[in-house]
Amino acid sequence: MKVALADITAVVAEDLPRKRGLPQGVTVRTQPPEEPAGEEINVIGCTVEEATRRVDKFLDRAALASSSQVRIIHGHGTGALRRGLAEFLKTHPLVETIRSEAEDRGGAAITIAELKE
């Protein structure tokens, strides 16, 4: 598997028992892959810090692609991720307004961000 050096976050030698003379194991930890191009990002399961970092990059790409709005899927959960992202988006220089998605399309589990022109 090929991994860009910039994406490697840690290299950890594992203390594994040797079998048949094979070398000790090594684990390479990487960042998640770049978000796919489009107008939707899924951050379910992320911490607020990780989600805001990913959404910030996503908004930059959406603005460069001249998108008028994006969907941010954060799920229901405890609501902490939704609240944290809302605070982040309210002050983001590329975001005009935010709102929840229509109930029949996900409701409060999805935030719609209208982007500035």
C-alpha positions in Angstrom: 0.0 0.0 0.0 1.3 3.5 -0.9 0.9 6.3 1.7 1.9 9.9 1.2 4.6 10.9 3.7 2.6 13.9 4.7 -0.3 11.7 5.8 1.8 9.5 8.2 1.0 10.5 11.8 3.0 7.7 13.6 5.2 4.7 13.1 5.1 2.2 16.0 7.3 -0.9 16.3 5.3 -3.8 17.7 6.8 -6.2 20.2 5.4 -9.4 18.6 6.7 -12.9 19.2 9.0 -14.0 16.3 7.5 -16.8 14.1 9.7 -18.7 11.7 12.3 -15.9 11.7 10.0 -13.2 10.5 11.0 -9.6 11.5 9.2 -7.7 14.2 5.9 -5.9 13.2 5.6 -2.3 12.4 2.3 -0.3 12.4 2.0 2.9 10.3 -0.8 5.2 11.4 -2.2 7.7 8.8 -4.7 10.5 8.6 -8.1 9.7 7.0 -8.0 10.0 3.2 -9.0 13.3 1.6 -12.7 13.8 1.5 -14.2 12.9 -1.8 -15.2 15.8 -4.0 -18.8 16.8 -3.8 -21.2 18.8 -1.7 -21.5 16.5 1.3 -19.2 15.4 4.1 -19.9 12.8 6.7 -18.2 13.4 10.1 -20.2 10.9 12.2 -18.0 9.5 14.9 -15.5 12.3 14.8 -14.5 14.5 17.8 -15.6 18.1 17.4 -11.9 19.1 16.9 -11.4 16.5 14.1 -14.8 17.3 12.5 -14.1 21.1 12.4 -10.6 20.4 10.8 -12.2 18.2 8.2 -15.1 20.5 7.5 -12.8 23.5 7.3 -10.8 21.8 4.5 -14.1 20.6 2.9 -15.4 24.2 2.8 -12.3 25.5 1.1 -12.7 22.9 -1.6 -16.4 23.6 -2.0 -15.7 27.3 -2.3 -13.0 26.7 -5.0 -15.6 24.5 -6.8 -18.1 27.4 -6.6 -20.6 25.4 -4.6 -23.5 27.4 -3.3 -24.2 25.1 -0.3 -22.9 21.9 1.4 -24.4 19.2 3.5 -22.6 18.2 6.7 -23.7 14.9 8.1 -23.0 14.7 11.8 -25.8 12.4 13.1 -28.0 12.8 16.2 -25.9 11.3 19.0 -25.7 13.6 22.1 -25.8 16.7 19.9 -22.3 17.8 21.0 -21.0 17.5 17.4 -23.9 19.4 15.9 -23.5 22.2 18.5 -19.7 22.3 18.1 -20.0 22.5 14.3 -22.7 25.2 14.5 -20.4 27.4 16.6 -17.6 26.8 14.2 -19.7 27.5 11.1 -21.3 30.7 12.5 -17.9 32.4 12.4 -16.5 30.8 9.3 -15.6 33.4 6.7 -17.0 31.3 3.8 -20.4 30.5 5.4 -23.4 32.8 4.9 -26.0 30.9 6.9 -26.6 27.5 8.4 -29.7 25.5 9.0 -30.9 21.9 9.7 -31.9 19.8 6.7 -35.6 19.2 6.0 -37.1 16.5 8.3 -37.7 14.1 5.4 -34.0 14.4 4.3 -32.3 13.9 7.7 -33.5 16.8 9.9 -31.3 17.8 12.8 -28.7 15.1 11.9 -27.6 17.1 8.9 -26.5 20.8 8.7 -26.8 22.8 5.5 -24.3 25.6 5.1 -25.0 28.2 2.5 -21.8 29.6 1.2 -20.9 33.2 0.4 -20.5 34.2 -3.2 
